[in-house]
Amino acid sequence: MKATIAVIGTLAAALVPFAALAQQDGAQAGGQGAPQQDKQRFEEVKQRTEQRIQDRIADLQSRLTCVQNAQDPDALRACFPQRGAGSRGGGYRSGPKPQ
């Protein structure tokens, strides 16, 4: 469930470059840029965005597999190595609950 939410969030975040591209195009003289340049820029943005989404999906798949295979709290924590002690993200935490 959390992986699905993360994928949806990633997809939503991927739309930001398209919004910026549309805003930039509208700011040009009357919104009329050179059609070939606009198409080329669109294709570049589209390609970068698609690659970021694919990278994020691969990362989420890897983490999901790790979580599914975890047999103890330490193994589960190892699925998220970048999280520091003060992180507010989800996941398994042992010890007393913060108040």
C-alpha positions in Angstrom: 0.0 0.0 0.0 2.8 2.4 0.9 4.6 1.5 -2.2 1.5 2.3 -4.3 1.2 5.7 -2.6 4.9 6.4 -3.1 4.6 5.6 -6.9 1.5 7.9 -7.2 3.4 10.6 -5.4 6.4 10.1 -7.7 4.2 10.3 -10.8 2.6 13.5 -9.5 6.0 15.0 -8.9 7.0 14.1 -12.4 4.3 16.4 -13.8 6.1 19.4 -12.3 8.5 19.7 -15.2 5.6 19.7 -17.7 3.9 22.5 -15.8 7.1 24.5 -15.8 7.5 23.9 -19.5 4.0 25.0 -20.2 4.5 28.1 -18.1 7.8 28.9 -19.9 6.2 28.5 -23.3 3.3 30.8 -22.3 5.8 33.4 -21.2 7.3 33.6 -24.7 6.1 36.3 -27.1 2.4 35.5 -27.3 3.1 31.9 -26.4 4.5 31.4 -29.9 8.0 29.8 -29.9 9.7 28.1 -32.8 7.6 24.8 -33.2 10.7 22.7 -33.8 12.5 24.0 -30.7 9.3 23.5 -28.6 9.0 20.0 -29.8 12.6 19.2 -29.1 12.5 20.7 -25.6 9.3 18.8 -24.9 10.9 15.5 -26.0 14.0 16.2 -23.8 11.8 17.0 -20.7 9.6 14.0 -21.4 12.7 11.7 -21.7 14.3 13.0 -18.5 11.0 12.7 -16.6 10.4 9.1 -17.9 13.9 8.1 -16.8 13.4 9.6 -13.3 10.1 7.7 -12.9 11.7 4.5 -14.1 14.6 5.0 -11.7 12.2 5.6 -8.8 10.1 2.6 -9.7 13.2 0.4 -9.7 14.2 1.7 -6.3 10.7 1.1 -4.9 10.7 -2.4 -6.2 14.0 -3.1 -4.6 12.9 -1.7 -1.3 9.6 -3.6 -1.4 11.5 -6.9 -2.0 13.8 -6.0 0.9 10.9 -5.3 3.2 9.1 -8.5 2.2 12.2 -10.5 2.9 13.1 -8.9 6.3 13.0 -11.3 9.2 13.8 -9.0 12.0 13.9 -5.2 12.9 17.6 -4.9 11.8 16.9 -6.4 8.4 13.9 -4.0 8.0 16.0 -1.0 8.9 18.6 -2.1 6.4 16.1 -1.6 3.7 16.3 2.2 4.3 19.9 3.0 4.9 19.7 6.8 4.2 17.3 7.4 7.1 18.9 9.0 10.1 18.0 8.8 13.7 15.8 11.9 13.5 13.9 10.8 10.4 10.2 11.1 10.5 9.5 8.6 7.8 7.5 5.4 8.2 9.0 2.0 8.9 9.7 -0.2 11.8 11.0 1.4 15.0 12.0 -0.5 18.0 12.0 1.0 21.5 9.6 3.3 23.2 7.2 5.4 21.2 7.9 9.2 21.1 5.5 11.3 23.1 
